[in-house]
Amino acid sequence: MTPTTPTSCYSTSPRYFSLTRCSLTAILATTLIATTFLPYFPSGSDAAANESGASSSLTKHLTGASSGGQWDLIGHSGVSAMHAIMRPFTDSVLFLERIQSSTYAKARGSSVTGNTGKDFAWSTEFETKEGNWRSLDVKSNMFCSAGGYLPDGTIVSVAGGQPSDKLEQGYDGIRLYKPCNGTTCDWQQDFKVHLQEKRWYPTVVEALASGDLFIIGGSNHAASINNDHINVPNFELFPPLPGPQKTIDFPFLVETLPNNLYPIVHLLPDKNLFILASTKAIILSTSTWKIIKRLPDIPGPPRNYPLTGGSVLLPLTPENKFQPEILICGGATEFSTQAKGVASCGRIAPLSKTPTWEMEDMPFGRMMPDMTLLADGTVAIMNGAETGTAGFDRASDPVLHPVQYLPQAPRGQRFRVWNPSVIARMYHSVALMLPDMSLLVAGSNPNGKPVEYGEGPYPTEYRVERFSPPYLFPRGGVGSITAWPTIIKYGETFDLSIKWFNTYPESVQVALVQPGFITHSTHMSQRYVGLEIQEEAGLIRFKAPATNGLAPPSHYMLVVVLDGVPVVEAKWVQMAA
């Protein structure tokens, strides 16, 4: 049965959402403040055999069975949140949209001062605590772009889509959002400074150890799937490579056609790059720009756009000796509106002597998943669909349940299913962790043209949700950070003062978390680096990452978890050379 949505929470049109906070408990007519969870045991595992009556219905849909976490509506995004990135040292998120026939936000619009202006805006800044947005000025099409941070905190958006009668083409665009005080920051673009190549789905921008941005692949104009006529099989850096050669040919992107848009890229602690396109994986040297290691193919179908799985570099911590592991989950079985969501996840340690893929299944198939690192070092897998592929009008059967992945648990016991949302988050959805350690969930624009409520099953979505994982209960938290450095340097030891509200904690976790730039299930530069700590009666001393391979120079959220519960709020810090 489809739950009904009371008008007391929000209007039947996404264009007129005005309530800044509305609990979805009213929508579901049940409490979602459950702090328990339902573990998932793959059928055939020992744990499943020992779990009385646990298996067959659980592995299908878990209807009415999962619990854990709370969903809240926190505002209206102003534009469709196809891309998202946090503004450092704030609680604000920048949303980026494509140029289309219409959106909600106007060029001089704001949810506080009024939605005014003749033209539409295609980017907004969303303040997550108050639920307000303001329009930003965009000069070129950001559609299907990529992004990241420079070491000084400048947000970079690169590449994009076709021109319109109002905006320039964005295929080779470079747009900067520089740090400033107050609420007057905005996008800047100098059209004399641009990429070396035109790139649609420029795949991934990953911060290198130097802090430069690595920009790879894509196609040279819009297409549903890549081919050898439009393929851009090279990469470049921003700022550009020194010397006359500004791009470097990369035949790997010819080998992996056609399912190689938004390839998976992660910076390894040895400063080289893990890259997966289609089903093939390699390690690329960032000193010679040569492939130095070919890894086994991941079992199953291709995991890149348009079949679209998700990936994450699992937490690098003192406990695992900062040895990297990559987790890749989900995708579609084929390029078809009838394709099935893939349930399998592959996990690999690329720097091990004999790397192999360890495979296991999620509770249900999911394409277009967002895989988000949480404060406690676990992973939230959310959004997406069970049927179809990425792209306009190609997917159905939304997956509403988030799933938690526990990296340290034994194989077969790593998944927990949490409470569902009632909002379908299909193609062009995003999710990221906020400083309060909840998750912002937004977007969903799966239609070639904006679709109002009542016009189709999956309308263009402007509602912004906050999902609070079970670790945030009790809601008041267990402590707060009272003193911290805003700039830290590699290998140095610093003091961190915390105040806890109950008994002296038995366990303390401290980590740097980079939320990254999110679009098309690709979380660019997302990173979790655990810190070595010494604890002395209310004073915590922590050792910063030893090298820029562990944590590239950038801005991070400093998170503290006491006995498994995050303190009230993470603090922004700058990792500097």
N, C-alpha and C positions, 0 to 999 in steps of 0.2 A: 504494500500500500504506500503510495506517495504521500509524504507529510504535507499538510497545507501550511501556508505562510500567512500569519495574521497581519493585517494592514497596520496594526499598532506598532509593529517592528519596522517595517519599511513598505514603501509604496509598491504597487505592481509594476511600476516603471523604474528602471535603474537610474533614469535621469533625475529623479526627484527624491533621492535618498537624503534625508536631513538629520535623522537621529544619529548621534555620535557613538552611542553604545547601546546594544540591544542583545541580551542573552539569548542564545539559541535554545536554551531550556524551554522558553515559551513556545518555540516552534515545534520542538519535539514533544512537548507536554510531559517530559520526564527530566529528571536531573542528569546533568552531564558532569557533575562534580565528583564522579567516581574516581577513587585513587587506586583501585585495583586494576589488574590486567589479566588478559587471557593468553597464556603461552600457546605457541603453535608448535606442534610436533609433526614433522613430515610423516606421511603414512609409510609404514614399514620400519620406522626407527624403533629402537628399544624403548625410548621414552613414550612413543605413541602406544606401544603394546602394553605398557604399564599404566597408562592413563585410562581409567575406567570410562568406557563409552566416549572416548575423546575424538575419534578420528574422522569417520566418513563425512558427517555433516559439517564438521569444522573445516575440512580441506576444501569444501565447495564455496560457501558464501558466508558462513558464520552469522547468518541473519539473527539479529536479536541477542547475540552471544557476547560480543566484545564489550569491554568497558575500559575506562581510563582516560583521563584528560578532560578538558573543558573547551568548548568553542564559544567565542563571543564575536559579534559584529562590532567593528570599531570605527567604521566610516565609509566614505565614498572615495574612490581613487581619482576621480576627475577625468582620467583617461583610462583606456584599457591597459592593464599592467602586463604588457608582453615582455618587458625587460625591467629589471629592478637592481638597484645597488644602494647601499647605505651611505649616508653622508657622515664622514668621520667626526667624532666628538659631538654627535647629536643623536637624537632618537628618530631622525627623519630618513625617509627612503625616497629616492628618485625613481619615478615610473616613466618609461619611454614607450611610445606607441608608434604604429605605422600611420602614414597618411592614408586616409580612406574617405568615404563620402561624408562622414560626420563622426563626431565624438560628443562628449558632454562639455568639457572645459573650454572656455573662450580665452582669447589671447591675453586679456587682462583680468581673467577671472580668479576668484578666490572663494572658498566656502565661508569666509568670514566677511569680506567686504562686498561680495556679490559677483555673480558670473556675468561679467560685462565684456564687450569687445565684439568686433564685427567678425573676425576670423576665428577658427578653432585653434586651440593649443594642442600640441602633440606630446607634451611632457609636463609632468607636475612634480612638485615636492610635497610629500605626504608626511605630516607630523603624527607619529604613531600614538602619542599619549593623549592628544586632544581630538584626533581624528579629522584634522583640518588639512586642506590642500590649497596650494597656490599654483598658478600657471607659470611655466617656464617658456622662454623664447627659443624656438628651434628654427634653424635656417636651412637644414637639409633633412632628407628622409632617413630616419633611424631604423626603419623596418629591417628585421633580421640582421641586426648589427651584433657587435661584441663589445666588451669593455673591461676595464680594470682600474687600478690605482697606480699613480706614480708615487715615488717615495715621499714626496712632500704633501701627499693627501689629495692631489688633483685627481679628479675622476675623469677617465678617458672613455669616450664612446667612438668606436671606429666602424667604418663601412656602413652599409645600409641598402636602400632600395631606390626605386625609380623616382624621377622628378614629378612635380605637379605644377599647376599654374601659379601656385603660391610659393613653393619651396624647391630648392635645387636637388639634383640627384645626390644620393648619399653613398653610392657604391665605394668611392674612394675617400669619403669624408673622415675628418678627424675633428671631434668636438670635445672641448675641455670645460669642465666645471671646477673652477679653482676655489680653494678655501677662502672664506671671508667671514667677517663677523655679521651677525644679524640675519635678516631674511631677504637680502638683496642679491645674493649669489645667483648666477644664471649661466646658461650654456654660452660659450664663446666659440666662434669658428672663423679661422682665417683661411680663405679658399686658396691661398698660395701655399698652404701647408696641407699636404694630403698624402694618402697612401701611394705606394709605388704601383699598385695594381687595383683594379676595381674588384670588389669582393662582395658577393651575396652569400649569406650564410658563411661568414669568414671563419667559421668554425670556432676556434678558441683563442682567446688572449690569456696567456699565463705569465705571471710575473716571474722573471728569471732571478737568479741569485743577485745579479747586479741591480735589480729593480727595473730594468728595461722590460718592455712588453713584447711578447712573442706572438706574432699574428700569422696564422697558417691557413692556406687553402681557400676553399669556397669556389663559387662559380662567378663568371663575369657579368651575368645578368640573371633575372628571376627565372626560376625553373622549379618544377615539382621534384625532380631527381637529377642528380649530376650526370654529365656525359663528357666524352672526350672533346667535344667542340667548345664547351663553355668552361671546362675544368681549369682551375688555377693551381697547378701543381708546384707551388713554391711557398716560401715563407719570408717574412721581413720582420724588422724590429721597429719599435717606437720608444725612444728616439731612434732614427735610422742607423743602420750599420755604418761604421766608418769606412772610408774609401769609396772608390767608384762603383763597386758592386753593391746594390741596395737590396736585391732579392737573391735568394739561394734556391736553385732548383731542387725539387724533392720528388723523385720518381715514385716514391712510396704512395703518393696520392694518385698515380696512374695505375699502379698495381691493384689498388683497392676500390676502383670504380665499380658500380655507380653509387653505392651506399656509403659515402665517406664525407658527407657534409657534417659540420660541427664534430670533427674527430675529438676523441677523448685525449686530453693532454694534462699531465701532472708533473710538477717539478719534484725530483727526487732529492734526498739529502746530499747526494754526491754532486749535485748541481746539474745533472743531466736530466733529460726529459723522457718520461714514459708516454708513448703515443699509441693509441689504438684507433684503427679505422677499419670499417667493415668487421671482419673477425680477426684481423692480423694485428700483432702488437710488436713494437720495437722499442729500443732505447736509443735516443739521439744525443750525441755528444754536443754540448754547448760551447766547447772550445774549438773543435774541428768541424762541427756541423755535419758529421758523418754518422751513419748508423753503426753503433758499436756492439749491438746485441739484438738478435732476433729471438723473440719469445714464442712459445707455442700459441697456436690459434685458440681463441676462446670457443668452446663448444656452443652449438646452436646457431641461430641466424645472425646476420649483421646487427650491430648494436647502435649504429649511427643514423642520423636523419636520412630518409623519412621513417625508418623502422623504430628508431629512437628509444634506446634504453637510457639509464642514468648511471653515473659513476661518482665515486668519492675516494680520495686518498684517506685511508683510515688514520686515526690519531697517531701522531709520532710522540712517544712518551718515554720517560726514563725506564719504565717497567718493560717496554719492548725494545729497549736499547736504541730507540729511534730508527728501527728498521722498517722501511716502508712496505705497506701492503695496499693494493688497489682492489676495490670492490665495485663490480659492475652488475647491475640488476635490470631485468625486464627488457622490454622491446616488443616488437611484433613479429609474427611468424613469416609474413610476406608483405609485399606492397599491394594491399587490397583492402577495400572497406570491410571485407569479411574476415580479415586476418584475426588471429587470436592473440591476446596478450600473453607474453612469455613470463613464466613464473621463475625461471632459473636465475640464479646469481652465480657469478664466478669471482673467485678471490685468488690473488696471486701475489707472491713476494718477488718482485722483479730483480732485486739485487742478490737473491739467494744463488747458491751454486747450481742448483737444478730447479729452476722455477717451473711450477706446474699449476694449472687451474684447479682449485678445489671448488666443486660445484654443489649447490644445494638450492632448494626451492623456497620461494616466498609462499605465504598462505594462499595467494591467488595470483593469476596472471595480471600484468600491468604494463602498458606502454606509456611513454611520456611521463615517467616518474620523476619527481623532484627528490633528491637525496641530500638531506641537510644535516650537518654535524650539530650535535647538541652539547650543552655545557658539561654533561657528565661523560662525554666521550663516546656516547652511543650515536646511532644514526636514525633519523626519521625519514621514512619513505612514504610519500604522499602524492596526491593528485593523479591525473591520468585516466586511462580507460582500459576496458577489457577487450574491446573489439575495434578493428580498423587500424589506421596508421596516423602519424602526424600529418598535418596539412589541413587545408580548409575542407570542411564538409566530409571528412573521411573517417571519423571515429564515433563510437556510440558506447553505451553501457559504462558510465563513469564509475570509477573506483572511489568510494567515499570514505573508506576506512584508512587512516594512517597506520603504518606498521613500524614498530621499533626494531632495529637491528642491534644486537649486543655483540660487539667484536670479540670480547673476552670469554663468552660462553662457549661450551662445547658445541661442536657441529651437531645439528639436529635440535638444538635448544636456543637458537639465536633470535627467534622472531616472537614478538608480542603484538597483538592486534589491539588498537585503541579505538575509542569512540568515534563514530562517523560524523562528518559534516552533512548538511542537507543541500549544499551547493555543489553542483558539478564543476570541477576544475579540469577542463579539457585542454585542447591545444592552446598554447600561449598563456600558460599559468606559471606562477612563481611561488616560491616559499623560501624564507630565510629566517635565521635566528636574530632576535632583537636583543638589546642590552639587558632587558628584564628576563632573558632566557626563555621567553615564549617564542612562538613562531608566527610570523606574519605570513598569511596566505592570501593571494590575490590573483586577479587575471582570469582568463578564459575567453578567448575570442576565436572560436573554431569555425566562423562563418566568413565566406568571401565578402559579404557586406554586413554591416552591423545589424543585429537582429534584436528587436524589442521583445519584451516579455509577451507571450501569447502568440508570437509569430513563428516559433520553432522550438524544438526541445532543448536547445542549449544556447541561450541568448548571449550577446555580448555582456560581459559581467563587470560591474563596477563596485560591487560590494567587497569590502576588505574585512577579513576575519583575523582573529588572534586565536591560535590554538595553544593552550597551556598544558604541557605534558604533565603526567602524574607527579614528577619530581618537584613541581611548584606548590604542592599541597603538603602541609598547611600553607594557605595563601600568603600569610605574612612572612614566610621565609624563616631562616634560622639565624641570620646575621647580616652584617653590612660591612663594606670596605670603608674604612675611615681615613686612611692615608695611603697614597700610592704615588709612584713616579709617573709623569706623563711622557717622559722620554727615557728609553733604556738602550743600552749598548751591548753588543755581543760579548758573551762570556762573563759579564759583570754580575755581582751579587747585590741585590737591593732589598730594602725593607718594605714590608707590606703589613699594615695594621688592620685588623678586622675586629669587629665587635659581634659576639654571638649572644643570642637571647635566652638560651636554655643552658644545658650542661656543656662542659668542655667537650669539644668534638673529638671523636676517636679517629676519624680519617679526614684528611684535607687534600683536595685536588686544586691545583692552580694551573691555568693554561692560557695561551694566547689563541684566540679564534679570529680568523679572517673570514667574514661571511661571503666575500666575493661578488661577482657580477653574474646575474642569473637570467637566462633566457633559453627556451627550447630544451628544458631539462638538463642544460649544461651549466654547471656551477663553476665558473672560471675563477681560478686562484683561491678557491675555498680551502681552508687549512686549519688544522688543530695541532698545536704544539704544546705538550705538557712540559712543565718546568720542574726542575729539581728543587726541593724545598727543605728548609730546616725550621722547626717549630719550637718557639720558646715563649710560653706563658703570654699569649696575646700578641706576640710579634712573630710574623712569618718572614723569613728571609728566603728569597728565591733567586735562582741562578738563571740568567737570561740564556736563550739559545746560543750555542757556541759558535755557529757559523750562519752565514746568509743562505746556505743550502737548506738548513732546517727552517729558517724563517726569513724570507726575503725582506729587504727594507721596505716597510709599509706601515699602515695603521691597523691595529688589532684591538679586539675587545679582550680585556683581562678578566677572566672568569675565575671565581672561587666557589668550590663545592664542598660543603661540610656534611659529613655523614650521608652523602648522596643527594643532598638538597642544596641548590644554588643559593648564594647570598642574594640580597634584595636586588642588586643591579651590578652588571659588569661595568668596568671603567675603560674608556678608550686610552690607549697608549700608542706612542710612535716607536717603532723599532728602527734605530738609526745606526749607521756605520760609525 
